[in-house]
Amino acid sequence: MRSKNLIKERRARIKRRLGRIMKCLCSGEQLRADEMLTASESLATKDYAVSGYPSHAAEIDQKPDTGNIEEAESSLRESGCLNYEEARALLGRYEYQKGNIEAALHVFEGIDIASVTPKMRQTLGRRRERHQRFSQSDASTPMSIHAVSLLLEAVYLKAKSLQALGRYKEAAQSCKVILDIVESSLPEGLPENFGADCKLQETLSKAVELLPELWKLADSPCEAILSYRRALLYHWNLEAETTAKIQKEFAIFLLYSGDEASPPNLRSQMDSSFVPRNNIEEAILLLMILLRKVSLKKIEWDPSIMDHLSYALSVSGELRALANRVEELIPGIMDQKETYLTLALCYYGDNENLTALNLLRKLLHGRGDYPHCVPALLMASKICGENPKYAEEGIKFAQSALESLQGRCDQMVGVANCLLGISFSEHSRSVLADAEKVKRQSEALQSLENAGSMTRMRDPNVVYLLCMENAEQRKLDTALYYAKCLLKLEGGSNLKGWILLARVLSAQKRFLDAETIINAALDQTGKWDQGELLRTKAKLQIAQGQLKNAIGTYTYILAILQVQSKSFGSGKKHLKGNGNYDRTLELETWHDLARVYISLSQWHDAEICLSKSEAISNHSASRCHVLGLLHQAKGLHKEALNAFRQALDVEPTHVPSLVSMAVVLRRLGGHSPAVVRSFLTEALRLDRMNASAWYNLGLLYKDEGSAASAVEAAECFRGAISLQETSPVEPFR
């Protein structure tokens, strides 16, 4: 009880002294040396009354907070006096806490921090030496550690005042002074518990966190990046949560600021250590460090970390790495539904569709509301709709999504109908019965039209699919209408729209109009993106009998690809998939060119084209098929047969090779008609719109000579003619 009374009396004395100091600072009166201020260094020798901030009794008598009292008490006890800078620091803090920002700034600006910086450095340096010797005495230091803490806090509050007044650059420069003083005094970093007995550590932590934000407000991104790196590379003895917050804010700034930072210069790195080369790599490194801390339970889980990491790894094409990070998380950190969805997206983006589908199946067969998880149902339907084998399952997923979406967002209902249409369409290509096929095609169109209605025909993807489905069902006038709508909707910004319109026109045998469309698209397309357009143009020229023009167009495509390869082949990393697309385009261009030379009986030129394609890919069904066509044109039917067999070994579902195989077997003779027919029926199972397969099947029936076979042959020929009259120069898909 007695000790409590002593503490109260002691604090009362301090408050009275502080009150007198405040009055002294505002009135210009001097305090005597025996009143704890030396006359030579006292602020009392300065006339503050002319500063324009007069003292008011009500303000002076306000109760300072406990921290002020304890800091002042420590400084008075250890040094026996408060010098001019320290007294100003106290008054400035007092004004700042009252909300008098301009008054506080005026007081802080009167502190000559440069004059006391050497003393502060000496004090901090010697303090470290004593800390290492486990001594707490500051007797031989030029200042007390509490005085240093008081002055550094004054600099920090000055920066906060400047920030509040919108003077961000000055605020950042002021805040930087704190870090410069401490870093130059303690080059090896702060020891543990270095400023535990005063507010030094608290002030440092706030300053380290504030400086990058001030540089951002001052529109100085390079300085902000340097400040973030300084905060993370120097040992400031920050708390784990503070460090994590700085790491996260730095990663966000690197990802979204729009300013490319120079790679960090890490002085202490090992030879084998990873050094990020750009903003995204540095952001990914920071976010992975944060995830590691979460796994080690050093910091609390923050869902936004995964959001930002997902974005960073997605744009860099490293979805497998993202999946690995998610799988490494301790169970329970992420919601199970979110975990499965994230992993499914990662594997789907990495072309592991079956793995993604299995994850979604596992989620949708779970307990609770998981079977009605709309994002999972839609994604599962999308994956199934891309593979005829799973199309029927995709229909069920889409229908379940529609049931779960009743009375909800029209846009989502539109997406579900769109995916349902895709699954119906894909399933129609795998069914054998004509009645079932027609039914599925009708359901596909109906679902896509529902999707168009729900999205008010403003979704380019839905319009594209409507055009595609109508075109494949040979409803060419309707397809042409949707193709024009798509071009108008996208403003001609998407190559797919131009090419689809040209293919629909070519199916109507309007080759000149189709070529005009392609030329218009070429005028609006960069040179590196013209490959597919030029390939379509070459096929239109072939359809018009302009073989020499087609050869010139194919040669131009190959020249563009060669220049592109030399320009971007070294040093520049293609986006994931771009390199494969360019190689496929080059491969197919050589094959198209070889077909033209075969039709002109220029065997040597065709062989050169095939040798070029072989250098790109040894195992290509398309290359083996063209080689078979070359042998067939030369009359080497057995060699052609071997080439077609090789094509089917590489790709058993390669429709052109199935048809060519049947043609050569029929011509050679000695094979059962059933064997020949099996190749043609398989080709038609895969592609019911193949005119060549129907024509050759008709020839096979005709060879049988019976009346029933003649009827079948007539039906096949009729179908072949109908398809040939509406076939585009390239498949619609």
Rosetta blueprint (number, residue, H / E / L):
1 M L
2 R H
3 S H
4 K H
5 N H
6 L H
7 I H
8 K H
9 E H
10 R H
11 R H
12 A H
13 R H
14 I H
15 K H
16 R H
17 R H
18 L H
19 G H
20 R H
21 I H
22 M H
23 K H
24 C H
25 L H
26 C H
27 S H
28 G L
29 E L
30 Q L
31 L L
32 R L
33 A H
34 D H
35 E H
36 M L
37 L L
38 T L
39 A L
40 S L
41 E L
42 S L
43 L H
44 A H
45 T H
46 K L
47 D L
48 Y L
49 A H
50 V H
51 S H
52 G L
53 Y L
54 P L
55 S L
56 H L
57 A H
58 A H
59 E H
60 I H
61 D L
62 Q L
63 K L
64 P L
65 D L
66 T H
67 G H
68 N H
69 I H
70 E H
71 E H
72 A H
73 E H
74 S H
75 S H
76 L H
77 R H
78 E H
79 S H
80 G L
81 C L
82 L L
83 N L
84 Y H
85 E H
86 E H
87 A H
88 R H
89 A H
90 L H
91 L H
92 G H
93 R H
94 Y H
95 E H
96 Y H
97 Q H
98 K H
99 G L
100 N L
101 I H
102 E H
103 A H
104 A H
105 L H
106 H H
107 V H
108 F H
109 E H
110 G L
111 I L
112 D L
113 I H
114 A H
115 S H
116 V H
117 T H
118 P H
119 K H
120 M H
121 R H
122 Q H
123 T H
124 L H
125 G H
126 R H
127 R H
128 R H
129 E H
130 R H
131 H H
132 Q H
133 R L
134 F L
135 S L
136 Q L
137 S L
138 D L
139 A L
140 S L
141 T L
142 P L
143 M L
144 S L
145 I H
146 H H
147 A H
148 V H
149 S H
150 L H
151 L H
152 L H
153 E H
154 A H
155 V H
156 Y H
157 L H
158 K H
159 A H
160 K H
161 S H
162 L H
163 Q H
164 A H
165 L L
166 G L
167 R L
168 Y H
169 K H
170 E H
171 A H
172 A H
173 Q H
174 S H
175 C H
176 K H
177 V H
178 I H
179 L H
180 D H
181 I H
182 V H
183 E H
184 S H
185 S H
186 L L
187 P L
188 E L
189 G L
190 L L
191 P L
192 E L
193 N L
194 F L
195 G L
196 A L
197 D L
198 C L
199 K L
200 L H
201 Q H
202 E H
203 T H
204 L H
205 S H
206 K H
207 A H
208 V H
209 E H
210 L H
211 L H
212 P H
213 E H
214 L H
215 W H
216 K H
217 L H
218 A L
219 D L
220 S L
221 P H
222 C H
223 E H
224 A H
225 I H
226 L H
227 S H
228 Y H
229 R H
230 R H
231 A H
232 L H
233 L H
234 Y L
235 H L
236 W L
237 N L
238 L L
239 E L
240 A H
241 E H
242 T H
243 T H
244 A H
245 K H
246 I H
247 Q H
248 K H
249 E H
250 F H
251 A H
252 I H
253 F H
254 L H
255 L H
256 Y H
257 S L
258 G L
259 D L
260 E L
261 A L
262 S L
263 P L
264 P L
265 N L
266 L L
267 R L
268 S L
269 Q L
270 M L
271 D L
272 S L
273 S L
274 F L
275 V L
276 P L
277 R L
278 N L
279 N H
280 I H
281 E H
282 E H
283 A H
284 I H
285 L H
286 L H
287 L H
288 M H
289 I H
290 L H
291 L H
292 R H
293 K H
294 V H
295 S H
296 L L
297 K L
298 K L
299 I L
300 E L
301 W L
302 D L
303 P H
304 S H
305 I H
306 M H
307 D H
308 H H
309 L H
310 S H
311 Y H
312 A H
313 L H
314 S H
315 V H
316 S L
317 G L
318 E L
319 L H
320 R H
321 A H
322 L H
323 A H
324 N H
325 R H
326 V H
327 E H
328 E H
329 L L
330 I L
331 P L
332 G L
333 I L
334 M L
335 D L
336 Q H
337 K H
338 E H
339 T H
340 Y H
341 L H
342 T H
343 L H
344 A H
345 L H
346 C H
347 Y H
348 Y H
349 G H
350 D L
351 N L
352 E L
353 N H
354 L H
355 T H
356 A H
357 L H
358 N H
359 L H
360 L H
361 R H
362 K H
363 L H
364 L H
365 H L
366 G L
367 R L
368 G L
369 D L
370 Y H
371 P H
372 H H
373 C L
374 V H
375 P H
376 A H
377 L H
378 L H
379 M H
380 A H
381 S H
382 K H
383 I H
384 C H
385 G L
386 E L
387 N L
388 P H
389 K H
390 Y H
391 A H
392 E H
393 E H
394 G H
395 I H
396 K H
397 F H
398 A H
399 Q H
400 S H
401 A H
402 L H
403 E H
404 S H
405 L L
406 Q L
407 G L
408 R L
409 C L
410 D H
411 Q H
412 M H
413 V H
414 G H
415 V H
416 A H
417 N H
418 C H
419 L H
420 L H
421 G H
422 I H
423 S H
424 F H
425 S H
426 E H
427 H H
428 S H
429 R L
430 S L
431 V L
432 L L
433 A L
434 D H
435 A H
436 E H
437 K H
438 V H
439 K H
440 R H
441 Q H
442 S H
443 E H
444 A H
445 L H
446 Q H
447 S H
448 L H
449 E H
450 N H
451 A H
452 G H
453 S H
454 M H
455 T L
456 R L
457 M L
458 R L
459 D L
460 P H
461 N H
462 V H
463 V H
464 Y H
465 L H
466 L H
467 C H
468 M H
469 E H
470 N H
471 A H
472 E H
473 Q L
474 R L
475 K L
476 L H
477 D H
478 T H
479 A H
480 L H
481 Y H
482 Y H
483 A H
484 K H
485 C H
486 L H
487 L H
488 K H
489 L H
490 E H
491 G L
492 G L
493 S L
494 N L
495 L H
496 K H
497 G H
498 W H
499 I H
500 L H
501 L H
502 A H
503 R H
504 V H
505 L H
506 S H
507 A H
508 Q L
509 K L
510 R L
511 F H
512 L H
513 D H
514 A H
515 E H
516 T H
517 I H
518 I H
519 N H
520 A H
521 A H
522 L H
523 D H
524 Q L
525 T L
526 G L
527 K H
528 W H
529 D H
530 Q L
531 G H
532 E H
533 L H
534 L H
535 R H
536 T H
537 K H
538 A H
539 K H
540 L H
541 Q H
542 I H
543 A H
544 Q L
545 G L
546 Q L
547 L H
548 K H
549 N H
550 A H
551 I H
552 G H
553 T H
554 Y H
555 T H
556 Y H
557 I H
558 L H
559 A H
560 I H
561 L H
562 Q H
563 V H
564 Q H
565 S H
566 K H
567 S H
568 F H
569 G L
570 S L
571 G L
572 K L
573 K L
574 H L
575 L L
576 K L
577 G L
578 N H
579 G H
580 N H
581 Y H
582 D H
583 R H
584 T H
585 L H
586 E H
587 L H
588 E H
589 T H
590 W H
591 H H
592 D H
593 L H
594 A H
595 R H
596 V H
597 Y H
598 I H
599 S H
600 L L
601 S L
602 Q L
603 W H
604 H H
605 D H
606 A H
607 E H
608 I H
609 C H
610 L H
611 S H
612 K H
613 S H
614 E H
615 A H
616 I H
617 S L
618 N L
619 H L
620 S L
621 A H
622 S H
623 R H
624 C H
625 H H
626 V H
627 L H
628 G H
629 L H
630 L H
631 H H
632 Q H
633 A H
634 K H
635 G L
636 L L
637 H H
638 K H
639 E H
640 A H
641 L H
642 N H
643 A H
644 F H
645 R H
646 Q H
647 A H
648 L H
649 D H
650 V H
651 E L
652 P L
653 T L
654 H L
655 V H
656 P H
657 S H
658 L H
659 V H
660 S H
661 M H
662 A H
663 V H
664 V H
665 L H
666 R H
667 R H
668 L H
669 G L
670 G L
671 H L
672 S L
673 P H
674 A H
675 V H
676 V H
677 R H
678 S H
679 F H
680 L H
681 T H
682 E H
683 A H
684 L H
685 R H
686 L H
687 D L
688 R L
689 M L
690 N L
691 A H
692 S H
693 A H
694 W H
695 Y H
696 N H
697 L H
698 G H
699 L H
700 L H
701 Y H
702 K H
703 D H
704 E H
705 G L
706 S L
707 A H
708 A H
709 S H
710 A H
711 V H
712 E H
713 A H
714 A H
715 E H
716 C H
717 F H
718 R H
719 G H
720 A H
721 I H
722 S H
723 L H
724 Q H
725 E H
726 T L
727 S L
728 P L
729 V L
730 E L
731 P L
732 F L
733 R L
